[in-house]
Amino acid sequence: MDRKIRVLHVVSCLGTGGVEKFLLNIYRSMDKNSIQFDFLTHRDGTLVEKEFISLGSQVYQLSFRRKHPFKSAIQAYKIFKNTEYDIIHFHGNIESVLQMFMAFLAGKKIRICHTHTFFISPSFKKKIINWISQRLLSLVGTHYFSCSRSAGEWGIGKRFKETGKCKVIYSGINIDEFKFNEEMRKRTREKLGVKQNFVLGHIGRFMDEKNHEFVIKVFADIAGKYDNSILLLIGEGETKKNVENEIPIHLKEKVFFLGERTDINELLMAMDVFIFPSKNEGLGMVLIEAQATGLSCYVSENVPTDVKISNLVTFLPINKGHELWSEAIKIQSTIRRWDYNSYIKNSGFDITKGSGYLQEIYNKILHGEDLSKC
């Protein structure tokens, strides 16, 4: 197809979460003359939204769909009906169903459901909701993507395995940007004022699933034994105030809340250990970035094993207490940093390959081809 492919991505927001990073990394590397990404969002934008706009994307703002699902759906229908997009690419599970139905009513023939969520031990309530979600998505979606095989099997079910309209789409990173640089590490640590400290770090939106309270408990244990310890928390979100209140008074000066950042590569290089005790994850793209910088990662067993592309990842249970984590981190905190670029290239997370792969899949969908052959 010679003409430009126009794709409308329907997302919750354009913050600094994993979905937004995935889309931004992909779009940065694409030929803008052959493909156009626009966005339909439900929250106020951030620096990521500004960058998309600078790349030529149009951003439509809707009412927050969790609070106003029907109002948001009607707004979405009007946009779908009055615009010419080849593909509507929805990111989410059950929260996408109503708007995906609106896209169907508006006559949009290609409606991709892209799931980014995985639960290893879901509650009974989550199982019921997911069961309903799977069946509704099978009715209103035409194609199905996931960020990992585990996320696909959870969010889409048997259909993910059995049809030629499903695909795992790994995100990717600019491997040169995350290649470990000792001078950058020293410069960033000096800028943060942690030149001589042991630095533990976490990157992620402040929300229940990210389990920040567990991070604080692990850090408190480590700081009790290693007085020069510092914790870096990067991100924003609805639970941030609660997390701030969880920090003991004697540790408040040792915990740095750095907010949303665009210098993630530099911050990862400044850290000594990365901790990621999520209750659930679709993938956890930041772990690929962390490994690219040669950083040791301690990761919840609830995170898909797809992220383990090197010997830097240690999986630990979160249901056996934070002491297990703090002991493991103490023992292995002196691992030397190496260049892990080759691991990224061999794992399929190189952005130069990923962006071309997604565009190839879009083209195959537009031509009605079976995705199992690519």
Buried (B, 14 or more C-beta within 10 A) or exposed (E): EEEEBBBBBBBBBBBBBBBBBBBBBBBBBBEEEEBBBBBBBBBEBBEBBEBBBEBEBEBBBBBBBEEBBEEBBBBBBEBBEEBEBBBBBBBBBBBBBBBBBBBBEBEBEBBBBBBBBBBBEBEEEBEEBBEEBBEBBBEBBBBBBBBBBBBBBBBBBEBBEEBEBBBBBBBBBBBEBBBBBEEBBEBBBEEBEBEEBBBBBBBBBBBEBBBBBBBBBBBBBBBEEBEEBBBBBBBBBEBBEEBBEBBEEEBEEBBBBBEBBEBBBBBBBBBBBBBBBBBBBBBBBBBBBBBBBBBBBBBBBBBBEBBBBBEBBBBBEBEEEBEBBBBBBBEEBEEEBEEBBEBBEEBBBBBEBBBBBBBEBBBBBBEEEEBEEE
